[in-house]
Amino acid sequence: MARIAVIGAGTGAMAAAARLSVAGHRVTVYERSETYGGSLGRYARDGFVFDTGPGLLHLPAVYRDLFVKTGKESLEQCVTLTQVDPASRHLFGDGTEVSLPNASRAGVVRALDRALGEGAGARWGDFLDRAGTAWDRSRRPLLEEPLPDDPRMLSRDPYPAVRRRRLLRTTRQAATVAEVGTWELADPRLAALLDGYALSYGLDPRRAPAAAALLPYMEETFGTWYVAGGMRALADAVYERCLARKVEFVFGAEAVRVSEKDGRAAGIELADGRSVEADHVVLGAQPSPGLMPVPGPVPEGGPGGAHRAPVPGRFVVLLSLRGAREAGAAHRTLVHAADPGAEQEAVFGGRTAERPTVTVLRPDDPATRPDEDHEAVTLTATVAPHGPVDWTAAALRERFADVVIGRAAEAMPGLRERILHTEVRTPAETAAGTGAEGGSVPAPALAGAGGAYLHAGNRTSLPGLYLAGGWAHPGGGTAHAGMSGALVAGLVVEGDGFRGSQ
């Protein structure tokens, strides 16, 4: 039985901890804050309850596998999952509106044809077929296996972009999300739909490789799910599973250094001066030079490197509303920017957008509101991180919150008159709560672009030190964090020969 110290209590770190404990190891989690869950936070006031991070779950199979492998109770016995239908409602800059059904390719095609004109659905369907090919080509090495020592196999884009022959000119082929939208989808509203997927994950459509087509493919193929009570309920369930497997938690314990002895990780040093000995260390937080006893693990040209702008964060407005949620209201609505290019220039250029894309979440869940005569609504916009923008400035926070509410009001007429209370969360709060530099939110790993969108491997150059969570392979997002926990547990238990679940 090995002693394992886990730094951080995010979902990826807890997923690793539960699996390692089941394998017979003695696992202790050290968390700098006073609670668990990482980005899956919760805010409650006067009977209103909100998620402060992700509000929907994709690829629930990741957590179904975690619960199957770590106990008798299944995921569905621990939380209530419901498919969100429609999966999303979209309001485009020209006033066009469309609602897309959940996990129904034929339904999406029909909805797009009705809203955008005959042929729009077929173009989107053909795009998803190509995205499916990219998924088949990259799924195992990108999501289900540890990052190989030589990641060049993931440097090529798996998306089979359409080759466009041009008279007396070279063949043209889309290499970025924006080019796929312009050249293959051939409709600014379909392009905005694709851009919206990328932007919601913190990716710049102008630079992100065409392989980002995996993101809409995953959502539209495997569905969008809501956890009753909010996504924090998922964090609660994973935490309870850890406790049931005898994982120990120490809160208010900030790790400041991974200690090294005889060329391998030997434990951690805490901010209060304590030293903790361990046979293995799992780092479930953003790696930093001060914490790591070895050079930074981020691949050459990787996240934050030469190929990418600073990783953006999220601006969140939590609204307590008077008045009942109307029957048939969509759970998720995206109000798309009229000028996506201007928004992307702002977000990835360190400024605030004048008219940002805003996601409106309106769960039909009695657990989120004091009674049926009120409603809890969450608004989210992708923004530049804290640093390039000073998100502690009161005037800026108030002004941008008003902009976000104004955009949401396009989807919810009369919104302003219903507001009882407003709570604002910016990248500054994210940085303070999670320790992520600038309050940045990591994006999922992508193949292509010469490996620029890969994350640090789960195995580091220091034996005994492993990386889990959104800042490690296979990247950000609740599902991807859970995958990273499974990969780390496999590497610790089975050694460097572990190649993922079969």
N, C-alpha and C positions, 0 to 999 in steps of 0.2 A: 504493500500500500504506500503510494507516494503522497507527499505533502504538496498541495498545489495552492498557490496564492493567485487569486483573480483580482485584477485591478479594474474597478468599475462594475456597476450593477445594471447596465443596459441590457436589452433583450438578448443581444448576441453573446455577451459575457455570461448571462444567466443560463442561456441555452447550453453553452459549453460546460458550465459548472454542474448542471443537473446530469448531463451525460457522463461527465467524469466521475461524479459521485456514485452513479449506478455501476460504473466499471470498477468500483472498489477503492477509489482514492479518497483521501481526506482533503476536502475542498473548503477554503475560506475566501469569501469575497470582501474586498476592502473598497468602500465607496466614499468619495469625498463629501457628498451631500448627505442629507438626513433621510433619503428615501431611495427607492429602486426605480427602474424603468427607463432611465435615460431620457430620450426624447418623448416617450409615452407619458407625458405629464397630465395633470388634471387641475382644473381651477373650479372652485365651487363658491357660490354666493347666493344667499337668500333662496335656496331651493333650485337654483340654476346650476347645471354641471356641464363643463366643457372639456374636451381634449385640447391640450395646448400644442400637441404635435400632430402626427398623422391621424386622420379621422376614419380611414378606410383600410381594409386589409386586402391584399392581393396574394395569390399563391398560398392559400391556407394549408395546403398539403405540407408545407414546411413545418408548421406547428402541429399538424396532425401526427407527423412522423416523430417529432420531439416527444409528444405525450405518449405515443405507443411505445417508444423505446425507454421511457423513464417511469412507467407506472401502469396501474390497471385502468385508471379512469382515462377515457379518451378526451380529446380537445372539446368535443361537443358536450361531454358530461361536465365540463368545467366552465365553459362559456357558451352563450347562445349566439350562433352565427346565422345571419339572414342575407340572402342575395339582394342587392340594391337594384331595383328595376323601376324606371329606366336607370341604366348605369350612370348616365350623365345627360344633362341638358346643356346646349351650347347656344349662346347669343353672340353672333358675329358682328363685326364693325359696321356692316351695311344694313343691319336690322334683321337679317335672316336668322331663323331659330330652328333647331332640330333637337330631338330627344332620341338618344341611342339606347336600344334595349340591351339587357345584360346577357353576355355570352351567347349571342345569336348572330352569326355572320349574315344569314339571310335577312334577319330583321334589320340589321344595320344598313345593309344594301338598300332595302326598300325605304327605310327612313331617309337616307341621304338622297335617293332619287326623288322622293316626294318633296323634300325641302329645298334641294339645290338644283334640281333639274335632272332629266333623264340622262343616264350615263355617269353621273357623279358616284353613285353607289358601286357601279362596276369598276371604276378606276380605283376606289378605295379597296374594294374586294381583291382586285389584282395586286395592289400594293401589299395587302395582308398576306396573300399567297407568297409573295417574295420574302416578306418578313418571316413567314413560317419556315422557308428554306434557310434563312439566316439562323433561326432558332435551332433547327435540326443540326446545322453545321457547328454551332458553338455552344450548345446547351451544356454538354458534359464538361469540356475544358474551362468554360467560363463560369459555370455555376455549381457544378457538382464535384469537381476535383480541386485539390490544392493547386495553386499557381505553380506551374513548372519552373524549374531552375532557369531554363531558357524559354522565356515567354514569347519568343518570336513567332511561334505558331499562332498566337493571338494578335499579332500585329497587322495581319491582313484583314480587310473588311469582309465579313461573311455575307453581306447583303448583295444579292445578284442584281445590281442596278441595270436598268434597261439601257442598251446601247443605242444611241441616236445617230443615225447616219445623216451627214449633211453634205450637200453638193459642194464639191471642191474644197471641203474643209475636213479637219480631223473628226473622228467619232467623238461624240460627247456622252459622258456617263456621270451620273450624280455621285458625289463623294461625301456630301454632308446632308444633314436633315433638311436644311433650307433648299438645297438643290433638288432633293427628292420631291419636295413640295412644289417647286416651280416647274421642273421638267417632267415629272411623272404624274403628279396629281392634277396639274394644269387648271386649278381653280383656287383663287386666293382663300376661299373659305376652307377647302380641304387642306390647303397648306397651313392655315391658321390652326386647324384641328391637330395636325401633326406637330406643329411648333408648340402647341399647348401642352402636349404630352412631354416633350423635351424640357420645356421651361419649368413645368411643375416638379421635375426631378432635379432642377438646378443646372440644366445643360443649355449651352448657347447653341441654338439651331444653326447658326452661321458657321460653327466650327465643329460641332459634334458629328462624328462619323455617321454614315447612313445606317450603320448597325444599330443605332438607337431605335430603329423600327421594331426591335424586340419589345420595347416598352408598351406601345399600343397593342402589339400582338399578344403579349402576356395578359393584359387587362381584358381584351375583347375575347380571348380564347378561354381563359380560366376563370373569368368573372371578377366582379367587385363585391366585397362582403362587408357587412357592418357587424360589429361586436356590440351586443346589447349592453348599455351602460357606458359605451365609449371604448376606445382602444386601450384606455388605462386598465380596463377589466382584463385584457389579455396579459398585460404586465403583472397584474395581481395574480392571475392563474399560474404564470411561469414562476413567479416568486414563491407561491404556495407549493408548487411542485418541487422547487429547490429545497424548501424547508422539510418537506416530506421525505426527501432523499438525504437528509442530514447535512445539507450544505449550511455552513455558518456564515453570517453576515456581520460585518463591523461597519457601522455608519459613522460619518464624521471623521473618517480616516483617510486623509489625502496621501497618496503615494508620491514621493518626490524623486525616487531613484530606484531602478532595478539593480540589485547588487550582483556582483560577479565574483566567482571563485574558481580557480583552476580552469579557466576558459569556458565556463558555462554559467547560466543564471543560477543564483544561489538564494534568492529571496528578494525582499523589497525593504526600502527605508521609508518611514512615514514622517510627515511634517512635524509631529510631536516628538521626534527623536527616537522612536522605537524602531527596532530592526526585527524583521520577520524572516525566519529561515524557511526555504521551500526547495523542493526538488525540481519543480517546474513553476514558471510564472506565465500567466495568461494576461496580456494587456488588452483590456476591452475599452480603452479610451484612445483619443487621438495621440499618436506617437509624437514626442517632442524631444529635441536634443538634450534637454536637461534630465529627462526621465530615462532615456535609453543609454546603456553603457557601450553601445556600438554605434557606428554611423547610421544615420536615418535610413529606414527600410523602404522608402518610397522609390519605385522604379524610375530609371532615367526618363525624364520627360513626362513623368506621371502626374497625378493630380497636383495642381499648384505649380507645376513645372513650366518649362518653356512654351509648351503648346497650349496652356490654359490660362485664362484670367483668374483672379481670385474667386474661390468657390462662394457662391451666393448663400444667403440665408432666407429666412421667412419672416414676413411682417404679418402678425395675426391680430385680428380684432374680434373680441368675444362680445356678443350683444345679447343682453337680457331684454326680451321684448314683451310688451303687453299685447294681448290678442292671440287668438288660437291660430295654430298652423292650419292653413286651408287644406281641404281634402284634395288629394292628388298632386300636392306640391312635390317637385323633384327633390330627392335627397341631396344631389350634387348638381350645381349649375356652374358653368364656366362662362364668365363675361369676358370675351376676348378683346384684346386691344385693337383699336381701329388702325393703328400704325404699328405692327409688330416689330418692324425694323427699328423704330425710334425707342420702343421699350427695350429691345435687346441691347441697343447702344447704351442706354442708361444703366440697366442692371449690371452689365458686364464691363461698363466703363466707370463704375464707382459713383453713380448718381442715382437720384430718385426719378422714376418715370412719371410723366404727367398724367397718363391714363393707362394704368397697368392692367394686365390680365388678373382677374380676381376670381377665386374659387369660393363659392357659397355653399356651405354645408348646413342642411336643415333636417336633422334626424327626427323621424317620427317615433320618439322613444320617451315614454313617461318618466324614465329615470333621469332625464336631462332637464326637467322643468318642474316647477312647484305644483302646477295643476294644468288642466286642459285649456285654461284661458291665458296661457303664456307660452312662449317659445324661446328656445336657446338656439342661436345661430352663430356660426363661426365663419369668418372671412379670412382668406389667406392670399397673400401676394408674394411672389419670389422677388427678392430685393438684393441689392449689393450688401456685402457683409459690414459689420461694425468695424470702423477703421477708415476705409474710404468714405463712408458716410457716418457721421456722429449720431448714432441712434439714441444717445442719452439726451440730446437737445430737446427740451420740452416743446418748443415751438414747432420743430420739424415733426416730432411724433404726432402732435395734435393736427397739424396740417395734412400729413400723409394719411392719418386715420380718417380724416374727413374725405379725402380723395377716394380711399378704398370703400367707405360707406356709400359715397355717391355712385361709384361704379356698381356696387351691389344693388343699389336702388333701381338700376335699370332692369334687374331681374325680379325685384320685389317692390313694386310701386307702393308708396306710402310708408316705406321702411323707417325713415327718420322720425315720423310722428309716433312710432311704436316703441322707440328706444327708452328703456328704463335705466339701464346702466351700461357703460362701455368699459371694457378692460383691454389694454393694448399690450402686446408682447412683441418685442423686436429682436433682432440679432444680438443686441446688447444683453437682453435677459437670457437668451440661449447660451451665450458665452459664459455668463455668470453661473447658470444652472448646470451646464454640462461640461464646461471647461474647453469646449471647441473654440479654437482661435477665430475671433471675429464673429462667433455665432454661426459659422458656416455649417451647412448641412450636406454631408457627402452624397454624391450621386452614385447610382449603380455602376459597376464596372461595364465597360463596353470593349468589344474587340475592334480592331481596325486602328486607323490613325497612327500607325507605327507603335502601338502600345501606349499611347499617351493617356488613354482613359482607363488603364488598369490601375488597381490599387496594390498596396504592399502585400506581399505574400503572407500567408498565415504562419509559415515557418521562417524564422529570422536567421541571420548569420551567427547568432549566439545560441549554441545548443541549450535547450531548456526554456527558451523564451519564445512565446507564440503570440500572434495578434488575432483578435476577434473583434466583431462589431463593424459598424459602417465605414470606418477608416481603413479596414483591411479587406482583402479579397473575400467575397466578390462585390463589395461595395455597400452603398447606403440603401436605406429602405428597410422596413420591418422584416419582410421575407428574406432579403439578402443577408441581414444581420443574423437571422436564425440559421441560414445556410453556413455562415462563417463559424458559428458555434459548433455545428456538426463536424465541420472540417477540422477544427482545432482538436476536438475530442478524439477524432479518428487518428490524427497525427500523434497525439500523446499516447494513446492506448496501443496503436499498432506500429508506431514508428514511421520513419521517413518513407517506407515502402507503401504507406497507405495511399490509395488512389481514389477514394470516394466510395459511396454506397453503390452497389451493383443493382 
